């Protein structure tokens, strides 16, 4: 039986190889990669250069190397689109799909809207790091525009896009206006959307035509001075924060005022929008008390700060993900993210419009 599967795997590899030889391959860096908070010289697939800062935290360094929120935009008259990519091998998380963690998510522009076109699937084998997949095939003739999201939960090494050997392909600038940096917890990072294009930052970008840049750091968004230092030096038009899901009440009490004051000073006249930490689903009474006290403290402090600074805002939505909107009591499903965006998008858009961000 093992010999049969080995032979089958070999035959599949030969088929993919033969198909790949009949295609033209272009490196993603030649097409242009978008979605950076601030581009790193270390790698085109890093979203954050962590090296100037002293992080005694391997998780933050690992998250910094992830390609979360990065995307390509291109046009081609090919009848098919394939991709070959390589990422750091590792185990899959138990509350996310392989596609969102290590795969690709492709959209096509039709009648002025971005709609789903295909995905780059991945094997669940932890040791596999390189793969070639067809994302979409047998498309109608003519030139089309595509938006390709990279995965949210892995370190990328290389990406090439394959099209018909006689087709043209050209990188395009980002279709999204302005730049809103979104800093937050695992919810911002994208857990547990099924695809990278269904995170709330990606949904907001396509819905509003504004570039909501994903700077989520799962479990580690605690208003640390290193993050503050970095964000004060970023060029953008606005900030959106999911800042209260990771820190405990003591950390909020000690860091929030300085965090806001530092950003106000560095980015005068730019909106700083903070979101309420969502209530999680738990029967653990002690955990619920901790979450509730954290929410009450952040609410009290943010209301004071929003009165003190005219460009600081605090938005609240109770039970934002609704019934059955979480996969594990903490992280939204696609339905949960849809409800999250449905609730917050009008409020966020109204604030941004006041600053000419529309």
N, C-alpha and C positions, 0 to 999 in steps of 0.2 A: 504493500500500500504506500509506504514512504517513497519507494522508487517511482511509483506512478505519479505522485504529487511532484516529485523532483523533475520528472520528464515534462509534466504539464507546465510547471513554472518556466522551464527552459524554452518550451515551445511558445509560450506567451511572450517571453523576452525577445525571441527571434522575430515574432510578428510585429511587436512594437518597434524593434530596431529597423526592420524593413520599411515600416510605415514612416518612421522618422527620417529615413534617408530620402524619401520623396517629398520632404518638406523643407522650407527655408526657416532658419532659426535666427532670432534676434535677441540679444541680451537685454534684459529689462533696463539696465542702466543707460542703454542707448535710446530707449523710448522715453525715459524720464520717470522718476519715482516721486510721488507726492505724498503729503500727509505728515511731514516732519514737524515736530515742535520746534526743533532747531537741528539742522543737519549735522551729523557727526562725521569727522574725518576718519574715524576708526573703521567704519563699514557703511556702505550705502543702505544696509538693512538694519542698522541700529537707529533707534528713534531718540536716543539720549546719550550724550557723551558723559559718562559718569566719572571719568578719570580725574578731572580737576577737583573732585570732592572726596573727602575721606569717609567712605562708607564701611562701617564695620557690620555689614549686612549683605550676605551672599544672595538673598532673595531679591533685593533691590538691584544689585548688579546684574543678576539674571534677567529681571524684567526689563532693564535698560537695553539689553541686547536683543530683545524680542522685536519683531517687525509689526507689532500691533498698530493698526490704524493706517499703515502705508498702503498705497494703491497706485495703479498705472491707469493711464487713459490713452487710447490709441484708436486709429481708424485703419481699416483693411477691407479689401474686396475679396478676401479668401472665403472659400466655402466651408472652411473648418478652422478651429483654433485649438491648438494643443499647448501644453506647457511641460517643461522639464525643470525640476527644482530639487534643491538639496537643502536639508536642514539638519540641525543637531538631533541625533537620535535620542529617544527617551520614551518613558511610559506615558500612556494616555491617562488623563484625569477621569475620574469616575462620574463627573457631573457635566461633561461637555462632549460634543461629538468630535470625531476625528477630523471632520472637515473644518470646523472652526479653530481647532487647535493647530493643525498642520497642513490643511488643504487650502484650496483657492476658491474664490467666489466671483463669478463673472456676471456682468450686467450689460445689456445692450440698450442703446437710446432709440426709442420709438415714439414719434409724435411729441417730442420734447421731454419725455419721461424716461427714467432709467428703470428697466424691468429685468427680472431674472432671466439669465441665459444659460447658465450651466455651472458645474462645480468640478474642482479637481479633487477626486477622492484619494484617500490614503489607506495604507495597510495599518492594521492594528499592531503589527509586529514592532516592538520597541526598538529593535536594532536597525530597522530599515530607515535610511536617511536620504536616498536618492530615488526619484520616480519620474516617469513620463506618462502623462495622461491626456486623453482627448477631452476637452471641456465642452465643445459643441461641434456638430458636423452637419453636412447636407443642408447648409443654409442657402437661401435664395441668392441670386446674383445681385451685384451692386455693392457699393461702398457703405460700410456701417461703422458706427462709433461704439467703443466698448470701454467699460470701467471694470477693472480687475482688482479685487481686494486681496491682500496678503493675509495669512492667518494671524490670529491674535496671541498664540501661546507657544511660539517656538523661535529659536534663533535660526535665521536664514543665512545661507552661504552663497547661493546662486539661483538665478531664475532666467529662463529663456522661453520666449514665446514662439510657437511654431505655426506657420501658415502655409498655404499651397505654394509650391515652388515657383509658380509664375505670378503669384499675387504680390500686391504692394502692401506695406505696413508702415505707418508713421505715428510717432508719439505726438500727443496733444497736450496742451497746457491743462491745468486743473479746471474743470467746469464750474468750480465753486468760488464764489466771491468772498472777499474778506478772510479773516482768520480768527477763529474763536478757540482758544486753548481750553480743553476740558481736563481738569485734574481731579482724580478721584480713586475710589476703591475698586474692588473686583467687578462691581456693577458697571463702572465706567470702562474698566479694562475689557469687559465684554462677556463675562461669565453670567449666564450660560446660554447665549444665543446659539442657534444651530449652525449659522454661517456668519462670517465676518461682516457681511453687509447688513446683518440684522441686529447689530449692536445699536444702542440708542444714539451714539455719536454718528454712525453711518446713516441711520434713518433720518436724523435731523438734517444732515448735510444734503441728502437727496431731496427731502421734503421742502427745505427752505432755500436751497441753492447757495448755502453758506458753508464754508469749510470749518466744521467742528473737529478739531485735531485731537485725537485720542492720546491723552497723557495719563492713562489709568495705571495704577500700581497696586495690583491685587494684594490686600492685606497690609499694605505698607504706606498708605496715604495718611500721614499723621501730622501734617504741617511742620515737618522737620525744617530746620534752618537751611539745610542744603537745598531742599526743594524751593524754598523761598528765594534763596540767592539765585538759583537758576531761573526761576520764573520772572524775577525782576529784570533780568537781562534779555528776555524773549521779546521779539517783535510780534505784535498781534493787535487786533482791534478790540478784543474783549476777552474776559475769562468766565468760565462756568465751573463751579466747584461742587463735587460730591465729597465734601470734606469731613463728614461726621460719622461715617460708617466704620472706620478703622480705629481712630483714637478712643481711649477711654475718657471718662469725665475729667479726670485729673489733667490729662494731656490737653484736652480742649480748654480747660480753665487756664492753663499755663501758657498756651501757645497762640490761641485764636486772635487775641487783640494785636499782638506783635505781627502776626502773619498778615492780617488785614492792613494794618498801618504801613507795613513795608511795601505792600503792593500798591496801596493808594499813593504813596510817595513816589514810587518808581513809575507808575502809569497814571498820572493825573488825567482826569477827564474820561477815563475808560471804564466801562461798566464791569463790576465784579459781582457775579450772580452766584449765590450760594443756595443749594437745594437741601431741603429737609432730609435727614436720614430716614429711610423707610422702616416701618415696623416689620419685624420678621415674624415668621410663624414658629412659635415654640410653646411647649407646655412646661418648660423649665422655668419655674417662678423666679429663681435667682437671676437667671439670664435675662428674663423679661424686665425685672427691676433695673438691672444695669443698663439695658437698652433704653428704657423709659427715662431714667435719670439723665442719660447722655442727650437724648432728644430735648428734654426740658431745659437743660443747661445751654445747649447750643441755640435753642429758640430764644431764650432770654438774652443771651449775649449778642446774637445777631440782630435782634430788634433794637438794641441799644446802639450797635455799630451802624445800622442802616439809618438811624436818626442822626448820628454824628457825621456820617459821610454821605453826601448826596448821590454818589455813584456806586454805593454798596447796596445790594438787594438780597432779600431772603424770601424764597418761595416755598410754600408749604402745600402739600397734597396728602391727605390722609389715605391710607390703604391704596397707594398708587398702583400697585400691580394687581389688585383685586383677587377674587377667589380663584384658586388653582393657577395663579400666575407665577409661582415659584417652583423650581425643580427640587430643591433640597431644604426649603425653609428659609433660604437666604438669597438665592440668586434667581433672577427672572428667566422664565422660558421666553420663547418668541412671543407668546401671548402677553406675558408680563411686560416685555419691552415695548410692545405695541401700545399697551395701556399707559405705560410710563410716558411715552412720547405724546400720546393723545392728550394726556393731562397737562404736561409741562410745555409742550411746543407753543401753544398760543401765548402763554405767559412770557416765555423767553423771547419770542418773536416781537412782542409788544415792547419789551424793554430795549432790545437791540435796535428797533426801528427809531426810537428816540435819538439814537446816536448815528443815524444814517446807515446802519448795518441792515441791509435788506436785499 
